[in-house]
Amino acid sequence: MPELVPIRYGRMLDSAFAFFRGGAAIMAWDLSRTPTSDLRVQACGDAHLENFGAFAAPDRTMVFDLNDFDETLPAPFEWDLKRLVASIAIAARDMGFSPEDSRRATRAASTYYRDLIGEFAGMRFIELWYSRIPMKKILESVAATGDERAIKQAKKQVKKAKHRNALGALAKFAVKDGDEWKIKPDPPLIETVPIHALPGGPDMFNQGLRDYTDTLSPERQLVIERYRFADVARKVVGVGSVGMVSMMILMVGDRDDDPLFLQLKQATESVLAPYAGASVYSHPGERVVQGQRIMQAASDSFLGWVTGAMGLGLDYYVRQLRDMKGAADLSKMDAQGLTNYAGLCGSCLAHAHARSGDAAAMTGYIGTCEGMVDALSDFAEAYADQNEMDFEALVAAEKDGRIEAEFGL
């Protein structure tokens, strides 16, 4: 969507870290030119620090896991690991931490990854498959540190996430218009979409909803069928996704306090595909959904996919818009907090990779010494240097008028 590209540039120009978030395709090209282990896993494709977070499992337990799979594809395991440690080094610089602090954080991520892969190699696979990281356990670990500032911040983030549910979304994004709920416009970030004006009109849109429902299991179809369509709006999200079609769909039940918000998001080829090979799924939305189900210990009950739901002839995947989703606030972390969080993300990535990869082969390749940890720490700092040069090139392009950027959106 060309009119949104200036917003994407504006968000990427906010900082070197924001640029990195929007540059998954850049790093995919760079990684493809490096030596590889060729030990493949279901890779995230964009495993940076802010693509981890808390959300509600289907049993309503809050868990911590990877939460963005737009670029997921089978690929060498170290591509995800390199993107994670690079994001840590770049974030550390943006936060004003010393090179020593940065190295401690990157080493924590790779050390936890190495150690957990070793543990998973010795586990029964069924035990590994059902294991997950509950937020309750993370809060207990933070409490055990005795760091009052970290404890307070962690509790605050969990409390905030619990309020990011369907009812909270209804209060934030919708308003009652007579007997019907309507999404509140907030242009250019939220713009309502009159379905009568869409190619194909309401019939095309309703057929899209039915096609999406067909990708769900029967018991989840039963849930969706209890809700009726109320409204739809375009919603600008993230950094790397700005410019892609993303819609929020409001569904309502028989009661005013029974909403269900869905997000319909455009899916395309993974940025890894030119270098790791095409997906086995011809539908890009199915690629995202199936990759997410493989990598996550507990996935959204309403993950599905559809083609042409908006009459635009595009491919999409569907998920819940807000389901107790929470993310760590990097701006509130001190150096030790970043190190602790980096270790948690490294652990989480190891679990996601062990679900589809050969943990025994991976731990045999990685070993138990500091070789991989040292190498990844060096890589992270070198890539942070490269990212700064790439970021400055974008800054220069905006100053020269070669690109247009909208800031503050």
Rosetta blueprint (number, residue, H / E / L):
1 M L
2 P H
3 E H
4 L H
5 V H
6 P H
7 I H
8 R H
9 Y H
10 G H
11 R H
12 M H
13 L L
14 D L
15 S L
16 A H
17 F H
18 A H
19 F H
20 F H
21 R H
22 G L
23 G L
24 A H
25 A H
26 I H
27 M H
28 A H
29 W H
30 D H
31 L H
32 S H
33 R L
34 T L
35 P L
36 T L
37 S L
38 D L
39 L L
40 R E
41 V E
42 Q E
43 A E
44 C L
45 G L
46 D L
47 A L
48 H L
49 L H
50 E H
51 N H
52 F E
53 G E
54 A E
55 F E
56 A E
57 A L
58 P L
59 D L
60 R L
61 T L
62 M E
63 V E
64 F E
65 D E
66 L E
67 N L
68 D L
69 F L
70 D L
71 E L
72 T L
73 L E
74 P E
75 A E
76 P E
77 F H
78 E H
79 W H
80 D H
81 L H
82 K H
83 R H
84 L H
85 V H
86 A H
87 S H
88 I H
89 A H
90 I H
91 A H
92 A H
93 R H
94 D H
95 M L
96 G L
97 F L
98 S L
99 P H
100 E H
101 D H
102 S H
103 R H
104 R H
105 A H
106 T H
107 R H
108 A H
109 A H
110 S H
111 T H
112 Y H
113 Y H
114 R H
115 D H
116 L H
117 I H
118 G H
119 E H
120 F H
121 A H
122 G L
123 M L
124 R L
125 F H
126 I H
127 E H
128 L H
129 W H
130 Y H
131 S L
132 R L
133 I E
134 P E
135 M H
136 K H
137 K H
138 I H
139 L H
140 E H
141 S H
142 V H
143 A H
144 A H
145 T H
146 G L
147 D L
148 E H
149 R H
150 A H
151 I H
152 K H
153 Q H
154 A H
155 K H
156 K H
157 Q H
158 V H
159 K H
160 K H
161 A H
162 K H
163 H L
164 R L
165 N L
166 A H
167 L H
168 G H
169 A H
170 L H
171 A H
172 K H
173 F H
174 A E
175 V E
176 K E
177 D E
178 G L
179 D L
180 E E
181 W E
182 K E
183 I E
184 K L
185 P L
186 D E
187 P L
188 P L
189 L L
190 I E
191 E E
192 T E
193 V L
194 P L
195 I H
196 H H
197 A H
198 L L
199 P L
200 G L
201 G H
202 P H
203 D H
204 M H
205 F H
206 N H
207 Q H
208 G H
209 L H
210 R H
211 D H
212 Y H
213 T H
214 D H
215 T L
216 L L
217 S L
218 P H
219 E H
220 R H
221 Q H
222 L H
223 V H
224 I H
225 E L
226 R L
227 Y L
228 R E
229 F E
230 A E
231 D E
232 V E
233 A E
234 R E
235 K E
236 V L
237 V L
238 G L
239 V L
240 G L
241 S L
242 V L
243 G L
244 M L
245 V L
246 S E
247 M E
248 M E
249 I E
250 L E
251 M E
252 V E
253 G L
254 D L
255 R L
256 D L
257 D L
258 D L
259 P E
260 L E
261 F E
262 L E
263 Q E
264 L E
265 K E
266 Q E
267 A L
268 T L
269 E L
270 S L
271 V L
272 L L
273 A H
274 P H
275 Y H
276 A H
277 G L
278 A L
279 S L
280 V L
281 Y L
282 S L
283 H L
284 P H
285 G H
286 E H
287 R H
288 V H
289 V H
290 Q H
291 G H
292 Q H
293 R H
294 I H
295 M H
296 Q L
297 A L
298 A L
299 S L
300 D L
301 S L
302 F L
303 L L
304 G E
305 W E
306 V E
307 T E
308 G L
309 A L
310 M L
311 G L
312 L L
313 G L
314 L L
315 D E
316 Y E
317 Y E
318 V E
319 R E
320 Q E
321 L L
322 R L
323 D L
324 M L
325 K L
326 G E
327 A L
328 A L
329 D L
330 L H
331 S H
332 K H
333 M L
334 D L
335 A H
336 Q H
337 G H
338 L H
339 T H
340 N H
341 Y H
342 A H
343 G H
344 L H
345 C H
346 G H
347 S H
348 C H
349 L H
350 A H
351 H H
352 A H
353 H H
354 A H
355 R L
356 S L
357 G L
358 D L
359 A H
360 A H
361 A H
362 M H
363 T H
364 G H
365 Y H
366 I H
367 G L
368 T L
369 C L
370 E L
371 G H
372 M H
373 V H
374 D H
375 A H
376 L H
377 S H
378 D H
379 F H
380 A H
381 E H
382 A H
383 Y H
384 A H
385 D H
386 Q H
387 N H
388 E H
389 M H
390 D H
391 F H
392 E H
393 A H
394 L H
395 V H
396 A H
397 A H
398 E H
399 K H
400 D L
401 G L
402 R L
403 I L
404 E L
405 A L
406 E L
407 F L
408 G L
409 L L
